[in-house]
């Protein structure tokens, strides 16, 4: 595939995030959400904690909370961060052919996924159209429904609705009539990550949406609850394995598709954002 056909693209939705393009360097990621990685041309090398060794493959599925290393060798790769409650992960895990430790590799219909993502790379569709494609890909063979405790769902919604505020664990626990230790245990049991990491992950999403709406990176980060741009950059490096400037620099430009205030979708070249 000609990797010069299109720039990198980043699609943002409330339940999923989808990146497609060339990763500028190997990534060491601290998973805050389940993730599917699909290489469109050459094999990528992936390794997850408890896996024991690196594996060369074209598709891999990781659960939330894992430490993951991905080296795409400058090939085109699709990274889809899945719904935090795990239904996407459950469906896709049932469609993988091999399991190594806590990592699933090699989709049964790998060529079908590669073909669908290659079309996106050549001609990025509207967000609604791509979301429908992902729904069809991820939910071909539904696994058993993932049951989510309504108390956990309520806490997630509370975090989203007050993203700029550091609502305390005590306040969150009180709102659902649980002790703090029980809330911490229940939340991690359902989402695979602590509340703090999930909140950081959601703040990265909100920051990216703010940038797509025309705010500067600093303005968007502060509005999302980061104390300053350094706080945002440190969180970005921890969770995504690179500095924001590495992904958002002119050399690795990213087109960002995100929901706008009036419900429309905005397209922005991220090289308009100053480096951090």
N, C-alpha and C positions, 0 to 999 in steps of 0.2 A: 504493500500500500504506500502511496505517495503521501508522506506525512506533512507535505507542504500544501495540501489541498485546502486546509482550513486551519484557523487558529484554535487554540484550546477553548473549550466551553465549560461553563459551570451553571447548572440549573439548581435553583433553590425552591424547595417546597417545605411545608410545615412538617411532613412526615418523612421525607427523603431528601437527599442531596446527591447530585449526579455530576461527576467530573469526567470529561473525555478529552484526551490529548496526550502530549508528551511530558512526562515527569522530568524535570531538569536534573534530578539526582536521585540516588537510592533514598528511600524514606524509612525512617524508624518511627512507627506510629504507636501512640498509646490509645487504643480503641475506646471511644466513648459511645459508639453505636455499632451494631453489626455491619459488616461491609462485604460486598461482593466485588472482586477484582477480576477483570477479563482483559487479556492481552489480545489485540487485534491482528498482530503479525507475528513477531518472534516470541518465543517463550519468555516468560518472566521468572525470576528467581524469588521465591517467597519463603519466609520462615516465621513461625510463631512460637511463643513460649510453650514449653511442654511438648513441642513437636520433635525436638531432638536434632533435626538436620534441615538444611535448606532443600527445597524441592523446585525443580524446573517444570513449569506447567503453563497452560493458557488460561486457566480459571481457578479461583480459590475463594473460599467463603470463610469469614472469620466472625467469631462471636464478640459481643461487646466485652470490654474489660481486658482483652488480650493485648500483649505487646507484640507488634508485628513489624517485620522488615520486608520491604518490597523493592526489588531492583528490576525495572522494566527494560534496562539496556537501551534507553532512548527510543524504545518502540512506543506505539500508540496504545494507551491503556484506558479502560473505562473503570472508574471507581464509583460504586454506588453505596452510599451510607444509607442503611435500611431503616425501616420504622423501629423506634426504640423498644416497642413492646414485644417484638420477636416473631410476628406472624410471617413476615417476608423471609426471615432466617429459617424458620421451620419449614416453609414450603421449599425453599432452595436447597436446604440440607437433604431433603428427601430426593432431590434431583441430582445429587453429586455421586460420583462413582467410587471415590476413595476417601478414607478418613485417616489422618495422621495426627495423633494426639488430639488437640482440640480444633484442628484445622481440616476442613473439607476441601477436596480438590477435584477438578475435572468434571464439569457439567456433562450430563448425558447428552444434551442437545447443544453442546458447545459451538458447533459451526452456525447454528441458528442464532445464538446470541451474538456471535461475532459479526454475522451478516447484518443484523438489525442495528448494531452499534456503528458499523462501518457506514451505513446510510446516514446516521445522525452526524457522523464526522464530516461526510462530504457536504451535507446540506442540513444544518441544524434546524429542526422543526420548532413550531411554537411549543411553549411549555405544556399546554394541555394535551397536545398530540403526543409528546414524548411520555408524559405521565401515563397515558393510556397504553402505550407500547410496553412500559415497565409493568403495568398491572397485568397485561396479558402474558408477559414473560415470567413473572414471578409467581403467578397464580394459575399456572397450567394444571398442575396436579396438587390440589390443596391437601395439606397435612391436617391433622386434627387441629381444630381452632385453639389458639393460644388464649387461655383465660387470664384476664387481668383483674386484680383486686381493685374494686372501685375506689378504695381509699388511695391507692397508689396513683390511679388515674387522676384523682382530684388534686393530689400534690403536684403532679406534672403540670396540670392546667394552671395551678396557682403560680408555679415557677414561671411559666410562659406569660401569664398575665401581669406579672410584676417583675419582669426581667431586670429592670434597672435597680431594683431594691434587693438588698441582702436579707430577705426574710429568714429569720433564725430557724434552726431546727426545732427549737422549743415551740415556736409559733405554728410551724407546719404540723407538728405532732398534735398540738392542742386542737387544731382545726378538724382533725379526723379522730380525736379521742384516743390517741395512742401515746405511749411513753416514747421518749426520744430513741432509746435503744431498739425498741420494737419497730419504729418507723425506719430507722437505718437498716435494720435487718430485712424488713419487708421490701423496701425500695430496691436494695441491691439484689435481692432474690429475684425480682421481676425484671429489672432493667440491666442487671449485670455490672453496674457501676455505681459508685457512691453518689449521693445527691449533689455534692460539690462538683464532681466531674460532669455530671449531666447538665448542671446549671452553666458551667463554663462552655460546654459544647453548644448549648442553645444560644448563649451570648455570641459565639462566633457566627452562628447562623444569622442572628439579628443584625450583627455588624455588617455582614456581607449584603444583606438586604438594604441596609441603610446606605451603603456605598452605591449599590445599584440605583438607588433613588436620587443620587446626586450629591450626597453628603461626602465630606472628606473622610478619610479613614479615621482620623482622630475624633471627629465629631460623631461618627457612627459608633465607634468603640465606646466612647463615654456614655452615649445615649443607651447603649446596650448593657451598661452596668460595670464596665471596666473602669478602673480608677484613672488610667491614663494610657497613652499609646504603648508604653513599655509593658504594662500589665497585659494588654492585648497581644503584643508580639511574643511575650513569654508563653502565654497560653497557646497561641497558634503553633509555636515551635514544639511544645510538649505534646499536643494532640495530633498535629499533622506532620510533624517531623521535618519542618523546614521553616525558614523565616518568611514572613509575608512578602518581603521584597523579592524572594526567589520565585514565587508563583506570580506575583503581580508586576514584575519588571517588564520593560519593553520587549526584551528578548523572548519572554515566555508569556505573551499577552493572553489574557483570558476574557472571553465575552461572557458576561454574567446575565442570566435570565432570572428575574425575581418578581414576585408580586408587588405591584405598585399601590399607592394609597387609594386610587379609585378603582382598584380591582383589575387594572390593565397590567400588561407585562412590559418591563423596561429592559432595554439592551444597552449595555455600557461596556466600553473597552476599558479594562482595568488598568491599562498603562496611564490612564488619566489620573489615577490615584498616586500620590507621591509615595516615595519609597520609605519603608520602615524596616 
